């Protein structure tokens, strides 16, 4: 999406016109807090970042982008939430009204009207409801103009793509005449054949691609589709292709043929991509505005651009694979494949061949042509190794070699196959404990946990539950042809108090159950699964979280605040232990128990 910057001149003209008509200052920023247009002071900072570009901050525009809500600020000087960084009473603005610019349910910017003197404040606050309504109409107008710009951009891009499609086609393409002489060669064919174009065009196909059945097509006129062929190059380098040959009709005999081919490993990867049903999640798809989940999202987004190995930990159902897919989508490898494999769901006897592939005849039942493993399929992309703690020790050694050398060796093979792949591993088990118990290799653990990410359980971010419930209702309501106006307070209170051992996955199943059971247009207490209702009531009284759980949650909050204040270094933890008047050993034990180590 091009965004507001694609229509910047028009946005600037509009902002100046509004400023002149209303005698007020105007500022318009995009979804990244870049100033797109403005009047007065704001005209001089076009292109710069407003609010320091801190999208996760508590500044006014950042909150508007995240919430999609409009704000009317009548007295910024005394409003502590207006500018958290300013000294009280020093904010130059005297009033402000701002509205989000929304396109396709996504906030693409903010438009704000700002008063810097009493006269401007009177103009702005004399009829704030009318001004806000005007801003909302203006926001819809700008969104429509961005949509038009995007449509024009897409059409232009499509036209350019169509004019170059033959040259940039993913497959290698050769055209030969009736004598078998190559008349056309695209760039992909050059790369696959490892020959320069001038050494291909004008030569007979059989001169450099011996024994190819393509020459028979010129005699028989019968095409063949998706056949496997071995190509031996000038240096006897062996390449495995999937080849299709279609004759060019002529009078009697064909006038020539078109040969299209692609590398068989690439073909297998394409088949995998076409058969995959998982969505391409982004960080915007991860629901939740709690501090705990925002911190993990910011950290994950920060490391997504690199190539370092990531270890994601967290309880079952917290969304570890969604985070892995979001990291892939935000990385430079987004055009490459995302290959996911559950190390705990595949029998040990099959896991090795699934991960690393096998050569033909490597074992009974093996395909005669062999099979590429998941690491080969993930080349130039990302491989996600879920439940890595379930991997047998002997395969941990082989995985360690892949991490160190970026090469794989198929089962039954002797050749090292280079792979360019980023590894993201995940586990709901305590790998550090397994390491010290001898059930997980230390060297592999330290190789995997270059960048550790811990996904907090749902019980540690209960404030996200309403948003998650609404998201699930939006999903399952239409599927079952039902519309829901609300979740009744008693039902929501029950959901907020439940401990969610299955985390977000359990919550989603609970909402699906409630949607099926609901008789009206709202989710009631009695729509919820019995196991959750039974925990809500105990001897007819409202269920209260056990004291042990409440103390545990409170300890976690305290330790999180101290870690943010003093850091997680050895010195920082020593300071925390001193402040809390506990030993370092006790601190380390509590951090481990609470998942904060």
N, C-alpha and C positions, 0 to 999 in steps of 0.2 A: 504494500500500500504506500502510495506516494506521500500522503498526509498533507497537513496544512501548508507546508513549505512549497508544495507544487502549485499553489494558487497565491503565493505570497504578495505579488503586486496588488491583486484585487483585495486581499485581506487588509493591506496597508491603506489603500484608498478608503475602504469601508470604515476602518478605525478612525481615520482623520475626519471623515464625514460625521461620524457619531460624536466625536469629541467636540466638533464645531457646533453641532445641533443641540447637544445637551449641556454644553459648557462644563465638561467633565473630562478626566483623563481616561484613556482606554489602553489596556494591555491584553495581548492575545499570545498564549504559549501553546506549544504542541505537547504530545504525549510524553516527551522526554524533558519537559520544562525548558525547552529552547524558546526564546522570545521570537515570535514570528512577525509581529507587527505591534505598533503602538503610537501613541501621541505624546507630545511633551518630552519628559525625561525618558520615557520608554522607547521613543524613536531612536535614541542614541545607543541603546543596548540591544538592538535587533541582532540576532545570531548568537547572543550570549545566553548563559544558563541563568534562569531565575531560581531563587531559593537554593543556590549552589548545586542545582541538578540532583538534589537528594530526594528521590522518588519515595523512599520509605520513611521520610521525616514526618514531623507533625506540623509542618508549615501549611498554610491555607491551600495553596494550589495543589500540593502533593496529596493532601487529604481529599480534595475535590476529584483528582484523577483516580484515586483508589476507590472512593465511595460512589462516584457518579452523582453526588448530591450538589445542589446549589447552596450558597451561603450568603447571609446578609450580616455584615459586621458594622454595627452602628458606632462603636467606640473602640477602635483598635488599641488605643493607648492603654486602656484598662483591661483589655482582653488578653489573658495570659496565653491563650492558644493561637493568637493571631501570628505572632512572630516569636517563637520560643527562644531565639538567640539574642533578642534585643534586651537592653536594660529597660526596666519598667518606666514608661513615660517618655521614651526617646523615639518611638515609632513616628515617622513623619506623616503617615497616612492618617486622615481623620475619619474616613468611612470607606467601605468597599462592599460591592455586591458582585459575586462571580457565579458563573454557570458553566457546567461541563458541556463540551461539544461531543455528541455521541453519534457514532456511525456503526450500524450493524451490531448494536449492543456492546460496543467497545468505545471507551472514552479516548478520543484522539486529541483532545486539547481543552483549554479553559479560556473563557473570555471574562475579563474583569473590568468593572467601572470603578475608578478610584478618585477619592476627593482628597486634595492637599490643602484646601483653605476653607474657611467657614461658608463662603458662597457656594463653592462646589458641593459641600456637604448638604446644604439646604436643597440644592438641585437634586441631589441623589436620594435624600431621605424624606423628601416631601411626600412622595408616593412610592415607597419601596416595592409594594406589590406590583404596581404597573411597570416599574423599571425591570423587575425580575421577569415578569411575563414577556416584556420586550426582548430581554437578553435570551430567554429560552427560544423565542421565535428566531432570533438572529443566529443562535447556535444551530438550529435545524437547517437554516439557510446555508450556513457555512459547511455543514456536514454534506448537504446535497451537492454543493459545488465540488467538494473533495471527491465525492462518488463519481461525478461527471469526469473529473480529471483522471481518476483511476481508470474509468472505462476507456477514455481516449488513449491512455498509456498502454492499456492491455491490447487494444486493437492495433496500435503501432507496433508493439512488440510481436504480436502474432504475425503481422505482415512481414516483419524482418525475419522471423523464424521460418516462415513458409518459403521465402526466397533463398534461404541457405540450407534447407532441410536435407537436400541431397548431399551436400558437402559435409554436414555435421551429423549425418545419420549414425546411430550407435553401432551398426554393423559395418563390416568391411564390404565394399561394393566394387565389382569389376564388370565392365561390359566388354564382350568379345564379339568379333565379326564372324562371318561364315567360315573363315579359315582358322579361327581360334586365336586371332591376334587381339591383344588387349587394346581397346580404344578409349577406355575411361577407367580412372582409378580414384577413389576418394581418400581422404586423409586417414580414415580409420583403417583402410586396407593397407596403406603404407606402414602404419604402426604394427598391425598384426603380422604382416609378412616380413617386417624388418628390412624393407627394401625402399629405396627412394623412388619417387614417382617416375623419374626419367628412365629408371632401369626396369620399369614394369610396362609402361605404355609403349606400344610398337613391337613388343615381343610376343611370341606365342606363349599361351598359358602353360602348355606342357613343358616349355623350356625351363621354367623355374618351379612349377608345381607338377611334379611327375606323377603319372598314373591316376590323375584325377578323372572321375567319371564325367566331369563337365564336358569333355570332348565328345563323349558318346551322345550327349544331348543334341549336338549339332547334326548327328547322323540320324538319330531316331525321332527327334522332335518331341520326345516325351520328357516332361519335367520330373524332377525329384525334389522332395522337400524334407528338410531337417534330417539329413544323413550325417553320420560321423565320418570324418576323414582325418588321416594323419598327414601333416605337411612337414616335409624335410627341407629346411632352408639350405642356403649355400654352405653354411658352416656345419651342416648336418644337425642343426638344432631341431628337436622334435616338438611339434606343436599339434594340439588336438583341437579340431574345429567342428562346429555344427554348420553344415553347408546346405544351401538350397540353390538350385539352378533352374531358371525358367527360360524357355526358348523365345526368341523374337520371331513372330510369324513372318513367313516369306512366301514366295511362289514355289510350292513343292517343299523344298528343304528350308529350314530356318535361316533367316538372315543373320542370326547371331544368337547370343544368350546373355542373360544377366546372372552373375554369380554373387550371391550374398552369403556372408559367413561371419561367425563370431566365435570367440574363445569358449570352450566348453565349460570352463570354471565360471566364466561370466554368465553363461546360460543357466547354470545351476543356481547361481546367486539370484538371477532374475526370477526363476521358478519359485525360489523360497520367498522372495519379496511379494510375488503375486498371490501366493497361498497364505501369507501372513494376514491375520485379521486384527491384530492389535493396532490401536490408534497411535498416531504420532503426537504424544502429549508435549505441551510446552509448560513453562512455569506459570503462565496465565491460567492453565487448567487445574492447577493445584489450589484447592479451595481453602481459605482460611486467612484471617487477618490478625491472629494472635501473635504476640511477640515471639513465642517459641517457634512457630512455623515460619514467620517472616525472617528470622535470623538464619534458619537453615536454607531458605530460598535464596537469600542474599549471598550466603557462603557458596552454595552450589552454582549460582550464576557466575560468581567471581572465578571459580576454577574451571568452568565449562570450556573456556577458550583455550585451555592448555591440552597437553597430551598425557599428563601424569595419571597413574593408576589411582582409582578411587575405591574405597571400601565403605559401603553404606550399611549401617547397622540400625536395628530397631525391631520392635516386636512384630509378630505376624499381623499382616493387615494394615500396616501403617502407610503403605504406598511406596515401598522402596523401588519397585520397577518403574513406577510413574516418574519418580525423581530421576532414575537412570535415563529414561527416554527423553525427559525434559533437558537433561544435560547434553544428550546427543543432539537434540534439535537446536540447542544454543551454541553448538561447537562448530568448528570449521569442517567437521566431518559429516555435516548434515546431509550432504549429497550422497554419502556412502551408506551402506546397509547398517541396520541395527539388528544384531542377532542375539536372541535371548535363549538361554538353556538353563533348565532347572536341574542342578546336580543331584538333588535328592529324589527326583521323580523318575530318573532313568536307572535301570539295573546296572550294578557295578560292571557286569560283563560287557555291557554295551556302551558304557559312558566313554571309554577311551576312544573307540572308533567314531562315536558321535562328535567328540571334541576335535580329534586330530585326523580323522579320515582313515582310509585303508587302501592298500593296493589290491589289484585283482588277484583272487585266489589266496588271500591272506589267511582265510579261515573258512570252514565249511559254511556254505550259504552266502559267501561274499560274492558280489557282482563281479563278473569277469573283467569289466572295465575299471573296477575300483570305485571309490567314492570320496569326494572332498569332504573334509570335516568342517565344523562350525567356524574354526579359526580362519580357514581359507575363504569361507563364504563371507566372513566379516572383513576381508581385506579392504583397506582404505576407509573402514567404518569403525563401529563400536561393537564389542561383544560383552554381553551382560551375563555373568555367572552367578545365578541366584542359588541360595542355600549352599554356599561354598564350603561351609562347615561339614557338609555331608560327603565331601570328596574323599575317597580312600587315600591313604598315605602314599601308595606307590604312584598314583596319578598326580599327587601334589608335587612329587619330584619332577615329573614331566612338565607340569604347568610352570614350575619354577624356571626350567630351562627355556621355555617359551618367553617368559618375562625377561630373562637375562639376554637371550640371543635374538629374540624376535624371529625365530624360525620354528617350523613344526616338522615333525617326521611322521609320516603315515604309518599305521600298523602294517607290518610286513614289508615296509620300504626301507631304503637306505639313503635316499636323497633328502637333503634339507631344503624345505620350501620357505622362502622368506615371506613374512606377513607384516603388513603395516596396519596395526590394529590397536585401538585403545581398549583397555580392560577396565570394566566396572564390576566389582564383586559385591555381593550382599549376603547378609546372614542375620537370622534372628537369634542366633546362639552367641554365647560369650566366647569369642575366639581366643581372647587373651587367656581366659581360664583353661580352655582346651589346649592352648600352647604349653602352659605350664604343667598340664597333666600328661603331655606327650601325645595328645590326639590330633594335634595340628602342628605342622612344621614351623619353627620359629622363623627361619629364613624366608619362607613363603609369606608368613603373616606380615613381616616388616616390609616385604616387597609390595604386598597388596595395600597396606594401610599408609601409603605415601600421603594420601589426603583422606582422612576419616570424616565421614558425615553421619551424624546420629539423628534419626527421625524420631521426634518425640511421640509417645503414645497419645491416644485421644484423651485419656483421663488427665493429661497434663496441659491440654488446650481445650478445655470444655467450652470456652467462649466461641469456638469455631463450630460447635454442634448445630446451632440454628441455620447457619449458612450451608452446612453439609446436608442437613435435612431438606432444605429447600431445593438444593441441587438434585437430590435423589427424587424428590417429588416431581420436579421438572422432567426427569428422565422417565419415571415409571408411570406417571399420570397419563400422558398421551399414549403410552404403550397399551394401557388397559382402558383407554377411552374414558378417563375420569378427569374431572377438574376439582382442584382443592383450593378453597379460599383461605384456609388457615389451619394451623396446628393448635388445638385447644391448649390453654395454659397448663392444665393438669398433665396432659400428655407430654408437653415440652419439658415441664419440670421433672417428670419421670425420666425422660431421655437425658437430661442434664445431670441427674444424680446417679444414673447407672454407671458402672465402672468400666465397661467396654473392654473386656479381655481380648476380643477379636478386632478391636479398633475400627477403622473406617470401613473395612470389609463387612464387619458385623453390623455396623450402623446401616450400611446400604441394604443388607439383607433384611434388617428390621423394618426399614421404610417400605421395601417392596412388599413385605408381609402386611404392613399396615394399610397400604394402598389396596391390596386385595380384600382385606377384611372390612374396610370402611364402607358404611352403608350410605352415608350422606356426602356432603362436599367439604368435610373437615375431618382431620385425624383426631380421634378422641383417645382417651386413656384406654378404653376397651378395644380399640383397634390394634393395640400393641401386642406383641407376642406374650404368652403367659409367663415365661421365665423372667421377663422384665417387669411385668405388673406385680408378680409375686415378691420381687425384691423391693418394690416400692412400698408395700404394706407389710407390716409385721404386727400381728395381734390387733389389726384394725387401725393401727397408727402409722403415720407417715414414716417411711424408712429414712434413717439417718446413717450417713457413712460412719463406719466404725472409727473409734478414737485413734487406733493405730494408723489407719489410712489417712486421717486428717493430719496427724502429726507428721507422717511421712511426706505428705504434700507440702506442708508448711516448711519442713526442713529443706525440701528441694528448692522452694522459692528463695529462702534465705541464702542457701549456698550459691544459687545462680546469681543473685545480686552481688555477693562477695566476689565471685569469680569475675564478673564484669568489672568490678571496681579495682581489684588487685591483680587480676590476670591468673593464668593457670601454670605459670612457671614455678620452679622449685621455691624461689624467693616469695612469689605471690602466695603460694599455698602455706608457706611458713607464717606469713603475715596473717592469713585468714585463721590458721589454727590458734595463733596468739590472741587475736581479737575475740574469738569465740571461746577461748580458754579451754581448748581441748588439745590432745596430742596430735602430732602429724599422722600417726598410724590410724587414730580414730577418724581423722578427716579423710584420709585416703580410702578407708573402708566405707565410709558413708557416701563418698563420691562414686565409688564402684557400685554400691547397692542401689543408688538413685540414678544410675546411668549417666553420670556427669563426669566420669573419668576420662 
